[in-house]
């Protein structure tokens, strides 16, 4: 899978990311770092322990990473979760979290196929 094909699968804009990160090597490097980032798992750990401030911080971090890396589908679902946690209360819904889980799994799968 090429980077362009990966971004198509992710619903992202390869040209936009390329304009920020300047070359394929840099994009690939940061996508690799994304797969090791713990923000996604941190959201669920914090939700389980009812630490909504930590859940918000983790969701906000995930959202920012997705925005910078052009992971559009995951960005949109992480945005919803971030906003549902913004007041440090849990206003997430199971559907919202399921959408984010699905988009995260799809993103990780596409990145690992590079």
C-alpha positions as semicolon CSV with decimal commas, in nm:
position;residue;x (nm);y (nm);z (nm)
1;X;0,000;0,000;0,000
2;X;0,132;0,344;-0,090
3;X;0,093;0,649;0,131
4;X;-0,165;0,792;-0,109
5;X;-0,366;0,468;-0,092
6;X;-0,334;0,470;0,287
7;X;-0,472;0,821;0,306
8;X;-0,755;0,733;0,072
9;X;-0,845;0,443;0,305
10;X;-0,823;0,680;0,604
11;X;-1,049;0,936;0,438
12;X;-0,761;1,181;0,461
13;X;-0,602;1,433;0,231
14;X;-0,253;1,312;0,139
15;X;-0,161;1,634;-0,043
16;X;-0,253;1,842;0,263
17;X;-0,040;1,628;0,494
18;X;0,246;1,633;0,243
19;X;0,237;2,013;0,241
20;X;0,288;2,011;0,621
21;X;0,533;1,727;0,664
22;X;0,719;1,786;0,333
23;X;0,800;1,427;0,227
24;X;0,684;1,066;0,244
25;X;0,964;0,965;0,480
26;X;0,852;1,222;0,738
27;X;0,485;1,124;0,704
28;X;0,570;0,756;0,744
29;X;0,783;0,835;1,050
30;X;0,501;1,020;1,225
31;X;0,238;0,764;1,129
32;X;0,463;0,503;1,291
33;X;0,487;0,714;1,605
34;X;0,107;0,747;1,602
35;X;0,066;0,370;1,632
36;X;0,274;0,379;1,952
37;X;0,086;0,673;2,106
38;X;-0,119;0,582;2,414
39;X;-0,382;0,858;2,395
40;X;-0,652;0,631;2,254
41;X;-0,613;0,371;2,529
42;X;-0,575;0,646;2,789
43;X;-0,926;0,771;2,706
44;X;-1,085;0,440;2,801
45;X;-0,865;0,390;3,106
46;X;-0,965;0,733;3,235
47;X;-1,334;0,677;3,155
48;X;-1,326;0,346;3,344
49;X;-1,182;0,522;3,649
50;X;-1,422;0,817;3,607
51;X;-1,130;1,058;3,566
52;X;-1,303;1,278;3,311
53;X;-1,034;1,544;3,311
54;X;-0,773;1,286;3,211
55;X;-1,014;1,141;2,953
56;X;-1,062;1,489;2,807
57;X;-0,685;1,548;2,789
58;X;-0,629;1,214;2,616
59;X;-0,915;1,273;2,369
60;X;-0,786;1,624;2,297
61;X;-0,437;1,484;2,232
62;X;-0,575;1,216;2,000
63;X;-0,781;1,476;1,816
64;X;-0,476;1,697;1,765
65;X;-0,259;1,412;1,642
66;X;-0,527;1,311;1,394
67;X;-0,568;1,665;1,269
68;X;-0,194;1,709;1,213
69;X;-0,157;1,369;1,046
70;X;-0,468;1,409;0,830
71;X;-0,652;1,110;0,978
72;X;-0,987;1,269;0,896
73;X;-1,233;0,997;0,996
74;X;-1,065;0,940;1,329
75;X;-1,027;1,314;1,381
76;X;-1,403;1,366;1,342
77;X;-1,491;1,093;1,591
78;X;-1,220;1,203;1,837
79;X;-1,355;1,558;1,808
80;X;-1,701;1,439;1,916
81;X;-1,556;1,255;2,216
82;X;-1,341;1,555;2,310
83;X;-1,641;1,786;2,306
84;X;-1,846;1,537;2,509
85;X;-1,575;1,547;2,777
86;X;-1,490;1,918;2,756
87;X;-1,675;2,011;3,077
88;X;-1,487;1,734;3,262
89;X;-1,809;1,532;3,275
90;X;-1,887;1,221;3,074
91;X;-2,139;1,312;2,808
92;X;-2,015;1,049;2,565
93;X;-2,254;0,795;2,420
94;X;-2,186;0,430;2,339
95;X;-2,240;0,513;1,970
96;X;-1,984;0,793;1,986
97;X;-1,725;0,568;2,149
98;X;-1,800;0,281;1,909
99;X;-1,750;0,514;1,611
100;X;-1,414;0,625;1,749
101;X;-1,311;0,262;1,820
102;X;-1,400;0,160;1,466
103;X;-1,217;0,454;1,310
104;X;-0,912;0,394;1,530
105;X;-0,894;0,026;1,435
106;X;-0,929;0,116;1,066
107;X;-0,655;0,378;1,094
108;X;-0,414;0,144;1,272
109;X;-0,481;-0,132;1,018
110;X;-0,420;0,102;0,722
111;X;-0,100;0,240;0,877
112;X;0,035;-0,108;0,948
113;X;-0,025;-0,203;0,583
114;X;0,219;0,064;0,466
